[in-house]
Amino acid sequence: MPTSAPPVRPEDEYASGPPRSSSHAAVALVVGIVSIFMFGIILGPIAIFMGVRARNDIDASNGQMTGRGQATAAIVLGVAAAVVWAVIVISAIAGS
């Protein structure tokens, strides 16, 4: 008697569920945005670190997580904030 594979049910197609958005990427993006307006010399590097970590998590998830764009934006904002705030602080120190 030949055996056949069990029928595929629609709910089995996405047994692990649809991709979910990375909360680390969202938090990194918020920190990156805030770093532009205040404490950029401190929050900028934190946004960079969190963005890189979120991107690594997303890449390691094999398509189960989304939010790579948010993580990249957090890195870019973190770099921009750190540079701008460093220039502001150095200018303030040099000017006094």
HELIX and SHEET records of a PDB file:
HELIX    1   1 PRO A   10  GLU A   13  1                                   4    
HELIX    2   2 SER A   23  PHE A   37  1                                  15    
HELIX    3   3 GLY A   40  ALA A   60  1                                  21    
HELIX    4   4 ARG A   68  GLY A   95  1                                  28    
SHEET    1   A 2 ARG A  20  SER A  21  0                                        
SHEET    2   A 2 MET A  65  THR A  66  1                                        
END                                                                             
